Amino acid sequence: MVGLEEGKRMKKRRIYKIKGYTHFDTRKVEYWKYINNIKNPKWVERHAFYPFIHYQEEKKKFDGKEVIIKSPRDIRYSAHIDRYIYEYYNDILSKKYNNYAKQKGFNQASIAYRTNLNKSNIHFSRDVFKYLNNQENAFIIVSDFSSFFDNLDHKYLKERLKELLNVDTLSKDFYRVFKSVTNYSYIEYDDILKELGLTHKALTKLRKERLFDIQEFRKFKKEKIHTNKEYFGMVQGSAISAVMSNIYMIKFDKLVNDLITSNNGIYRRYSDDIIIIIPSLANGMAIYSKVMQIKDSVPRLELSPDKTKCFIKKGDIISSVDLKTKKVIKDETIIEYLGFSYDGKCVKIREKTVSKYYRKMYSRIKTINKWTIKTGNNIGRKKLYKQYSYLGKKTKDVKKGNFLTYVDRSQKEYGDLGKMDEQVKSSWKNMSKRLIKVKK
């Protein structure tokens, strides 16, 4: 019998996360009450998963001149009981995946959503750029997969899942979970708001225990439910989606990593982003062709043409190369990876990220100045300093601090190769000269 102690133990391991959002079922804060069911395969195979709730998140991007709206990102989030099931099965699959990656030799190649590597994007990018910096000559490929989650082939994913679990047939509970995230159903958030006659802000303030009672939900679902009837595509946003995407790539990661390491290079895949470095200019294109052959062996796996870039490093010069003509397009360029950029001499935080930090700080200062003039008081300073200055950066908690905390951690990991501190050395000066202060 799983009780309070088991619940506390699993809380410590952070398998289950308490969420406060409103969904089709009630919030389940005391999750240990449901662990017996979640761990019972017979109960899971009979469980009727709720539809996901879907909305599109607008993403804004600053191109150096103006803020532009990028293609919206589809967000789908599960009911509370379903999330607990996904978290439990995610924990099982993550452990099996970690062991499998070690056995097959690509443990350090697949780096996203890993529970055993204990590293962040700072560490991952540091490992890559320090390796590259140590090469006199190198051939580099940077790319990402187009619409990665939306294109995952169900049959192929199922075969890789069976391979990981070392079974000929998925058990009924695993199959039930698998079907819920491949042939998933969802309801539009806008339809929910319309049915309730509420805005998002009003619904959030109400803190409803659940969106509809059981009878209301059944009636509403019949008219508004959508289902993925394609043979491809997996819901993005569930607690199990990330490990499923890694499972999909186990053959690709194994074959590419073997190919690259046999040529003394390194291969890294962070979700749909990949980087390949070969410490030689002689056979780079031939190896790239072999990578493309491996890619073509995996169903519906496509590299983004716009984001596939080739570079060569000679000494401390990075040049971009046209993959078709094999000619140099631009000398003295940079390579961007996981939020950092490398120019052959040093590593910095991507300029767009630093610009965003300054843009947000200046916007906050503008608002503070407006109210300072209006009230005749120096207001809003404490929060401004905490969010944007060195006064708020000191913390041992990796989830706290501000952008300057991130800069400090990056600089520490990169050492002499990093020049991040130079990018923000004038931040206090820039803040101070823009702030209007009322003398009293």
C-alpha positions in Angstrom: 0.0 0.0 0.0 1.5 3.4 -1.0 0.9 6.0 1.5 2.1 9.4 2.8 5.7 8.3 3.2 5.8 7.0 -0.3 4.3 10.3 -1.4 6.9 12.3 0.4 9.7 10.2 -1.1 8.4 10.7 -4.6 8.0 14.5 -3.9 11.7 14.6 -2.9 12.6 12.9 -6.3 10.3 15.4 -8.0 8.4 12.9 -10.0 5.1 14.6 -9.4 4.7 18.3 -9.6 1.7 20.1 -8.2 0.1 22.5 -10.7 -2.5 25.1 -9.9 -4.2 25.5 -13.3 -7.9 24.7 -13.9 -8.7 21.7 -16.1 -11.5 19.2 -16.8 -10.8 17.3 -13.6 -10.3 18.7 -10.1 -6.9 19.8 -8.8 -5.1 17.0 -7.0 -2.7 18.5 -4.5 -2.4 15.4 -2.3 -1.0 13.3 -5.2 0.0 10.4 -2.9 -3.7 9.5 -2.7 -3.6 8.5 -6.4 -0.2 6.7 -6.5 -1.7 3.3 -5.9 -3.8 3.7 -9.1 -1.1 5.3 -11.1 1.3 2.4 -10.3 -1.4 -0.2 -11.1 -1.1 -1.3 -14.8 -4.6 -2.7 -14.8 -6.0 0.7 -13.7 -4.0 2.6 -16.2 -5.0 0.4 -19.1 -8.7 1.1 -18.3 -8.1 4.8 -17.6 -10.0 7.3 -19.9 -7.6 10.2 -20.6 -9.1 13.6 -20.7 -8.6 15.8 -23.8 -5.7 18.2 -23.7 -6.4 21.9 -23.7 -4.9 23.7 -26.6 -3.9 27.3 -27.2 -1.3 29.1 -29.3 1.5 31.0 -27.7 2.8 34.0 -29.6 6.5 34.4 -29.6 8.1 37.7 -30.1 11.6 38.2 -31.4 13.8 41.2 -31.7 15.8 41.3 -35.0 18.0 44.2 -33.9 15.7 46.9 -35.2 12.2 46.0 -34.2 10.1 43.3 -32.4 8.6 40.8 -34.8 6.0 38.1 -34.2 7.3 34.6 -34.9 5.1 31.7 -35.8 2.9 30.8 -32.8 3.8 27.8 -30.8 1.1 25.1 -30.1 0.7 24.4 -26.4 -1.3 21.5 -25.1 -1.6 20.7 -21.4 -3.1 17.7 -19.7 -5.6 17.1 -16.9 -4.1 16.7 -13.4 -4.6 12.9 -13.1 -3.3 12.4 -16.6 -0.2 14.5 -15.8 0.5 12.2 -12.8 0.3 9.2 -15.0 2.6 10.8 -17.6 5.1 11.8 -14.9 5.2 8.3 -13.5 5.7 6.6 -16.9 8.2 9.3 -17.9 10.2 8.4 -14.8 10.2 4.7 -15.8 11.2 5.5 -19.4 13.8 8.1 -18.5 15.7 5.5 -16.4 15.5 2.9 -19.1 16.6 5.5 -21.7 19.6 6.6 -19.6 20.8 3.0 -19.3 20.2 2.3 -22.9 22.1 5.4 -24.0 25.1 4.4 -21.8 25.0 0.8 -23.2 24.9 2.0 -26.8 27.6 4.6 -26.3 25.6 7.9 -27.0 25.0 9.0 -23.4 26.8 12.3 -24.0 25.4 12.8 -27.5 21.7 13.1 -26.7 21.6 15.9 -24.1 18.1 17.4 -23.9 15.5 16.3 -21.3 18.0 14.0 -19.5 17.7 13.2 -15.8 21.2 11.8 -15.3 23.5 14.4 -16.8 22.9 17.2 -14.3 23.9 19.9 -16.7 22.4 23.0 -18.2 22.8 24.7 -21.6 25.8 26.5 -20.2 27.7 23.3 -19.6 26.6 21.6 -22.8 27.7 24.6 -24.9 30.9 25.0 -22.9 31.8 21.3 -23.7 31.2 21.9 -27.4 33.0 25.2 -27.8 36.0 24.3 -25.7 36.4 21.2 -27.9 36.1 23.3 -31.0 38.5 25.9 -29.7 41.2 23.2 -29.2 41.0 22.2 -32.9 43.4 23.9 -35.3 41.1 22.9 -38.2 37.5 21.7 -38.1 34.4 21.1 -40.2 31.1 22.1 -38.4 27.5 21.4 -39.2 24.7 23.2 -37.2 21.0 22.4 -38.0 17.6 21.5 -36.5 14.8 19.3 -37.5 11.7 20.9 -39.0 8.4 20.6 -37.0 10.1 17.8 -34.9 7.2 16.8 -32.6 4.6 17.3 -35.3 6.3 14.8 -37.6 7.1 11.8 -35.4 5.9 8.7 -37.1 3.7 6.6 -34.8 4.6 3.1 -36.1 8.4 4.0 -35.9 8.0 5.4 -32.4 6.2 2.3 -31.2 9.0 0.1 -32.6 11.7 2.2 -30.8 9.6 2.1 -27.6 9.5 -1.7 -27.8 13.2 -1.8 -28.5 13.9 0.3 -25.4 11.6 -1.9 -23.2 13.0 -5.0 -24.8 9.6 -6.5 -25.5 7.9 -7.9 -28.6 4.5 -6.3 -27.7 3.7 -3.3 -25.6 1.9 -4.1 -22.4 -1.7 -2.7 -22.3 -0.9 0.1 -19.9 2.1 1.3 -21.9 0.1 1.1 -25.1 -2.7 3.1 -23.5 -0.3 5.8 -22.5 1.4 5.7 -26.0 -2.0 6.1 -27.8 -3.0 9.0 -25.5 0.0 11.2 -26.7 0.0 10.1 -30.4 -3.7 9.8 -31.3 -4.4 12.5 -28.8 -7.5 14.6 -28.4 -7.8 18.2 -27.4 -10.2 21.1 -27.0 -9.5 24.7 -27.9 -9.0 27.0 -24.9 -10.9 29.8 -26.7 -14.0 27.4 -27.0 -13.9 26.9 -23.3 -13.8 30.6 -22.5 -16.6 31.2 -25.0 -18.7 28.4 -23.4 -18.1 29.9 -19.9 -18.6 33.4 -21.1 -15.3 34.5 -19.5 -12.0 36.0 -20.4 -8.7 34.4 -19.6 -8.1 36.9 -16.8 -11.6 36.4 -15.3 -11.3 32.6 -15.3 -7.9 32.8 -13.6 -9.3 35.1 -10.9 -12.2 32.7 -10.2 -9.8 29.9 -9.3 -12.5 27.3 -10.3 -11.9 23.8 -9.0 -12.7 22.4 -12.4 -14.0 23.9 -15.7 -17.2 22.0 -15.9 -19.1 19.4 -13.8 -19.2 15.9 -15.2 -22.5 16.3 -17.1 -21.6 19.7 -18.6 -18.2 18.3 -19.7 -19.7 15.3 -21.5 -22.1 17.6 -23.4 -19.4 20.2 -24.2 -16.9 17.6 -25.3 -19.2 16.0 -27.9 -19.3 19.3 -29.8 -15.8 20.7 -29.4 -13.3 17.8 -29.2 -10.6 17.4 -31.8 -8.5 14.3 -32.4 -5.2 13.7 -34.2 -6.2 11.1 -36.8 -2.9 11.2 -38.7 -0.3 8.4 -38.5 2.2 11.0 -37.3 2.6 13.8 -34.7 2.9 13.7 -31.0 1.4 16.1 -28.5 4.0 18.6 -27.3 3.7 19.7 -23.7 2.9 16.5 -21.8 5.2 15.3 -19.1 6.1 12.2 -21.2 6.6 13.9 -24.6 10.3 14.8 -24.2 11.5 11.3 -23.4 9.3 9.9 -26.2 11.1 12.2 -28.6 14.4 11.0 -27.4 13.3 7.4 -27.8 12.3 8.1 -31.4 15.9 9.2 -32.1 17.8 6.3 -30.5 18.8 4.7 -33.8 19.8 8.0 -35.4 21.8 9.1 -32.3 23.6 5.7 -32.1 24.5 5.6 -35.8 25.5 9.3 -36.1 27.5 9.3 -32.9 29.4 6.1 -34.0 30.2 7.7 -37.3 31.4 11.0 -35.9 33.3 9.6 -32.9 35.1 7.2 -35.3 36.4 10.3 -37.0 37.5 11.8 -33.7 34.7 14.3 -33.8 31.7 15.1 -31.5 28.0 15.0 -32.2 25.4 16.6 -29.9 21.6 16.7 -30.2 19.6 19.0 -28.0 15.9 18.1 -28.8 15.7 19.2 -32.5 19.0 21.1 -32.6 22.1 19.3 -33.7 25.8 20.2 -34.0 28.5 18.1 -35.5 32.3 18.9 -35.4 34.9 17.0 -37.3 38.5 17.9 -36.5 39.5 17.7 -40.2 38.7 19.6 -43.4 39.5 16.7 -45.7 36.5 14.5 -45.3 33.9 16.8 -43.8 31.5 16.8 -46.8 31.7 13.0 -47.2 30.8 12.5 -43.5 27.9 15.0 -43.9 26.6 12.9 -46.8 26.6 9.8 -44.6 24.7 11.7 -41.9 22.1 12.6 -44.5 21.8 8.9 -45.4 21.2 8.0 -41.8 18.7 10.8 -41.5 16.8 9.5 -44.5 16.5 6.1 -42.9 14.3 7.6 -40.1 10.7 8.3 -41.2 9.6 11.9 -41.5 12.8 13.3 -40.2 13.7 16.5 -42.1 16.4 19.1 -41.5 15.4 22.7 -41.8 17.0 24.1 -45.0 17.1 27.6 -43.5 18.8 26.5 -40.3 21.2 24.0 -41.7 24.6 25.8 -41.8 28.1 24.6 -42.5 31.3 26.2 -41.2 35.0 25.6 -41.3 37.5 26.7 -38.7 41.1 27.5 -39.7 43.2 28.7 -36.8 41.0 31.3 -35.1 38.9 32.1 -38.1 35.4 30.8 -38.6 34.0 30.9 -42.2 30.6 29.9 -43.4 30.4 27.5 -46.4 27.7 26.8 -49.0 26.8 23.1 -48.7 26.0 22.8 -52.4 28.9 24.7 -54.0 31.3 24.0 -51.1 32.6 27.5 -51.4 33.2 30.0 -48.6 30.3 32.4 -48.3 31.6 34.6 -45.5 34.8 34.9 -43.6 35.1 35.8 -39.9 31.6 34.8 -38.9 30.2 33.2 -35.7 28.7 29.9 -34.7 25.6 30.0 -32.4 24.7 27.2 -30.2 22.3 26.9 -27.2 22.3 30.7 -26.6 26.0 31.3 -27.0 28.2 32.4 -30.0 31.8 31.6 -30.9 33.9 33.5 -33.3 37.0 31.4 -33.2 38.6 33.4 -30.5 36.1 33.7 -27.6 32.5 32.8 -26.6 29.8 35.3 -25.7 26.1 35.2 -24.9 24.2 35.6 -28.1 23.8 39.3 -28.9 20.0 39.1 -29.3 19.8 37.8 -25.7 21.9 40.6 -24.3 19.8 43.1 -26.4 16.6 41.7 -24.9 18.0 42.2 -21.4 18.8 45.9 -22.1 15.5 46.4 -23.9 13.4 45.1 -21.0 15.5 47.1 -18.5 15.1 50.3 -20.4 11.3 49.7 -20.8 11.0 49.2 -17.0 13.0 52.4 -16.4 10.8 54.3 -18.8 7.7 53.3 -16.7 9.5 54.1 -13.4 10.5 57.5 -14.7 6.9 58.3 -15.7 5.6 57.5 -12.2 8.5 59.2 -10.5 7.6 62.5 -12.3 3.9 62.0 -11.7 4.2 61.3 -7.9 7.4 63.2 -7.1 8.8 60.1 -5.4 11.7 57.8 -6.3 9.5 54.7 -6.7 10.2 51.2 -8.2 14.0 51.2 -7.5 14.2 48.1 -5.3 12.4 45.8 -7.8 14.4 47.3 -10.7 17.7 46.7 -9.0 16.7 43.2 -8.0 15.8 42.2 -11.6 18.4 44.0 -13.6 21.5 44.9 -11.5 24.3 43.2 -9.6 22.3 43.8 -6.4 19.9 41.0 -7.4 22.4 38.5 -8.9 23.9 36.9 -5.8 22.1 33.6 -5.1 23.1 29.9 -4.7 19.7 28.7 -6.1 20.1 28.1 -9.8 16.4 28.9 -10.3 16.7 32.4 -8.7 18.7 35.5 -9.5 18.6 37.6 -12.6 20.2 37.8 -16.0 23.5 38.9 -14.5 23.5 35.8 -12.4 23.3 33.8 -15.6 26.2 35.9 -17.0 28.3 35.2 -13.9 27.6 31.4 -14.1 28.5 31.4 -17.8 31.7 33.3 -17.3 32.7 31.0 -14.5 32.2 27.8 -16.6 33.9 29.2 -19.7 36.8 30.8 -17.9 39.3 32.6 -20.2 37.4 31.5 -23.3 34.3 33.5 -22.2 33.8 37.2 -22.6 30.3 37.4 -21.2 31.2 39.9 -18.4 32.3 42.4 -21.0 28.9 42.4 -22.5 27.2 43.7 -19.4 30.0 45.7 -17.7 28.2 49.0 -18.4 24.8 47.8 -17.3 24.8 49.7 -13.9 26.1 52.8 -15.6 23.5 52.6 -18.4 20.7 52.1 -15.8 21.9 55.0 -13.6 22.1 57.5 -16.3 18.6 56.8 -17.5 16.9 56.8 -14.2 15.2 60.1 -13.2 15.9 60.8 -9.5 13.9 63.3 -7.4 16.1 65.2 -4.9 14.4 65.8 -1.6 
